């Protein structure tokens, strides 16, 4: 039977085939993950530029009421000094969390400049804590939400950020670097839930040629699903990636790489839509 399957190969060549398939599947898992990261990095840099161009410029010139030029929840409230300060700090610190997270993912920096990796890691942790707790305060104390239903996914996201960042910190302190790497990646994805939500919205709109299942208060079924999915889907794909790295089954690695390439395509579509239709018109 084996001679029928491999008529032109001897036994040693046939024995090498599974190993070749294993290495090939490993290669495609790595390539698919890197492809997604490259697209995501470009989208996140665009996010940073938008924050600086929209919020940064208005804040620098004292046009605080201009924070509301982009339709969303009420950003500036006259007379609410603490609320306004926390809001703009929360928004502008997204620049730190985004750039800091991307910095931590570069292997060459971790290898060649470990001091920089540790320093930026500490800044990332502190910033992530601030953003999570300030987000909870803005949501439940200030009431910065459109409808109560939209506050629930945001709260869950904040709690996930706190959990993942804390685990990443403690595993680093224990020098359990393999576990630290996994928790740091989870923290990176959870901390970017807002970014994922925006590109998810635009990918959904472009795929469906309209805001199907959405409404102005972000309380439609699609809105709620995308809000929950903005952190659950990336985290589930990350767990799939971890399993594929540890798996000895080439078919599972190929399945994972296919899903990651698909996620890359959706991310690219969402980034395009967000930049063109959501950010550029307000810069």
Buried (B, 14 or more C-beta within 10 A) or exposed (E): EEEEEEEEBEEEEEEEEEEEBBEEBBEBBBEBBEBBBEBBBBBBEBBBBBBBBBBBEBBEEEEBEBBBEBEEBBBBBEEEEEBBEBBBEBBBBBBBBBBBBBBBBBEEBBEEBEEBBEEBBEBBBBBBBBBBBBBBBBBEEBEBBBEEBBBBBBBBBBEBBBBBBBBBBEBBEEEEEEBBBBBBBBBBBBBBBBBBBBBBBBBBBBEEEEBEBBEEEBBBEBBBBBBBBBBBBBBEBBEBBBEBEEBEEBEBBBBBBEBBBEBBEBBBBBBBBBBEEBBEEEE
